[in-house]
């Protein structure tokens, strides 16, 4: 009797079948765009992006439309898919372009908006709520948190650069004032208008 050798199954070649939901063509295009050009999603798997999109609202704003106003109560942050957003913090203005997030402090404990966000041009955003941080996918929770922290770090670096530029301009202004008024020991005091105010003599009557 001839005994046939047993066939051993190579576990390394076992294939796992993963069922992906059928998505509309516009949604497929959006996922491809987010993966290829948006830093916030660039390290995320397709399934993770689908999970986030299921918890988000896609909104379109026309030029001049307000996304939110200073003092509003917020429970979501936004990611710009296309277009540009103006963040108005009197007297400054910050521009948020495609791929960047804004309003993230609303889900980090500060519910009241500290600035006004307005569309500079026709702009499409994703409104991302706190539910994302409660996603059943731990990888989504982790990556969203990391990407938010990365964006905050970049914002702080930009803010530091802006402050440094303002300090440099102030020093230059003080130096120029000292050139105009060598007797002044404090350039900041010399910048005061009253130091250069001279009363206009009244005209003689008659």
Secondary structure, DSSP 8 states (H G I E B T S, - for coil): ----------GGG-----------HHHHHHHHHHHHH-TTTTT--HHHHHHHHHTEEEEEE-TT-EEE-TT-B--EEEEEEESEEEEEETTEEEEEETT-EE-GGGGTT--B--SEEEESSSEEEEEEEGGGGG-S-HHHHHHHHHHHHHHHHHHHHHHHHHHHHHHHHHHHHHHHHHHH-TT-S-HHHHTSGGGG----------
